């Protein structure tokens, strides 16, 4: 999608959704306290790092290391609702406006995964990461890593403005259903450990 069109869409969306953004921010502040936003380093186009911004959905962890097996116990009722409706990802529109992300593209992942990708999987960084993508409308976090990366690379090879709008409309349709967003029994997807040789 042309960058100018993305700028326009993200700006209009931020203006129109500002009351909702404010409401969610207040609810997060009341139920979980500060900080309202979750900031984390992710990998963007060409492997360049950037800080993604989302609404916070979990209580603070008592350990520094990420442990996906304990995330479900830290997820609040509001966090669960925000994830099921994808409202936690609305602040990523700021990332799109700044140029870190696109509206559509492979989801941005942790920098620690860079050294684990094979040559094909690493092609997902040939484009900007997106708020939604081909993998998200075909299973989201409920699919395994290998399938997810195949969808990402397929998007890189077949991307077009028409496909981007198709993915965005499919995403809206999925949000209406409030579909499963992660692997059964988990609040977040298991960490990528590398492909089996």
N, C-alpha and C positions, 0 to 999 in steps of 0.2 A: 504494500500500500504506500502511495506517495507520502513523504514525510509531512508535507504541508497539510494534507488531508487528515493525517493523524493528529497533528497539532490542533487543527480546528475541532475535530471530534472530541479530543481529550479536554480541551478548554470548555467547550459547550457542556460536556458531561460534568465537569467539575462545578460549573455554575449551577446547572439544573439539579445536581445531586447534593449541593452544599447543605441544604436543611437535613438531609438524611445523614450525611457525614458528621454534622454537628450532633445530631441525636445519638448516633452510635458512639461517638467520642465521649459524650456525657455518660452514657450507660456503662461504658468500659471504665470510666473514672470512678463511678459510684460503686460498681461491683468488684473491681480489681485494683483500684487505685492507680497511682502513677507507676510507670509511664503508660500513656494511652496507646502509643504506637510501638510496634515491634520492628526494630531495625536490625538487619543482618546483611553481611557481605555475601554477595552472589556473583556469579560469573556471567558476563555479558558477551557481546559480539567480539570475536577475535580473542576470547578468553580474558578480556579486561574486567577487572573487578568493579563493582558498584554496590551501593547500599540500597537494598530494597526496603520499602516502607509498607507495613500492613497494620491493621488494627490488632492489638494484643488479644489473644484468646485463652492464654493459660496463666495460671498462677506462677509466681517466681519459683525457680528450681533451687533446691538446696545444694546442688552440685553444679560445677562449671561445665562438665562434659555432657554433650547431648546424648540422652538415652531414650530412644523411641519407645522402648517397652514400658516406660513410666509416664509417657506423655498423656495417656488416657486419664490417669488419676489427677493430673494437673489441669485438665480441660474443664472450664466452668460451664454452667448451663448456657450462659450468654455466648461463650466461645463456641460451644457446640452449635448453637443457632447461627452464629455468624459464619461458621465454616460450611454448614449445610446449605446456606443461602449464598455463599461466596461474598458476603458483605465485608468480610475481613480484608478482601483484596482490593476494595475500592480505592484506598490511598495510592495504589500503584499507578493510578492515573497521573499522579505527580511525577512518577518515574518516566511515564510515557511523554509527558510534556517536556521534561528535562532532556529527553533523548537517550536515557539509559535503556528503555524498553520500547517495544512496539505494542499495539493493541493485540496483535496476533503473532505468535511465534513459539518456539520451544520454551517451556517454562525454565526460568533461571534456577540453576542448582548451585550447590556449595562449591567453593574453589577447591576443596580437598579432593573432589572427584576428577579434576582435570587429568591427573596422572594415571587414572584408572581407565579412561576411555581408550578404546581401540581406534584405529585410523578412521573407520566409518562413523563411529559414534561421535567423535570429536567434530564432525562436520556440522553438528547442530549449532556450533558457534560461528557459522558463516553468515548468520543473520542475527538481528537483535532478538533477545528473548521477549516473550509476550505475556500479557495478562491471561490470555487463553490461547489454545493451540489445537492442532490436529489430534494430538494424544489426549487432550482434555475432553474433546467431544467424542472420543472413542474409548472412554473408560477412566480417565483421570488418574488419580493415585491408586485406584483399585486394580490396575493392571501391573504386570511385572515389569522390571526395568528393561529387559531385552525388547519387549513389545513396545514399550514407551519410546525407546531410542529409535526403533524402526519407524514409528510414526513421525518422530521428529525429523529424521533424515528424509523421509518421503515428502514432508512439507517443504524442506529446503529445496528439493529437486522440482517441486511442482507449484511453488508459491506464485500467487497472482492476486491482484486486487479482488477479482471475482471470488476466488477461494477464500480470501480473508473475510469477505462479507458473509459467505456461506458458513464459515466457522463461527462468526460472531452471532449470526441468527440461530445457529444450532446451540450455541452456548446459552442464549436467552431462553430457548426452549427447554434446555436441561435445568436451568435455574427455576423455571416454573414448576418442574416436577420435584425439586429439592432432592436430587438423586444422591446416591452414595458417593462420598468424596475420597474415601481412603480404604485401605485394606481392612477387611472385617476384623473387629476386635482391636483395632489400632486407631489412635488419634492422628498419627502421622505415618508416612510411609517409611518402611525400614531403610536404613542407609544403604547406599550402593557400595558394594564391596569389590566390584570388578566383574568382568565377564568370565565365565568358565572357559578354560582353554580347550 
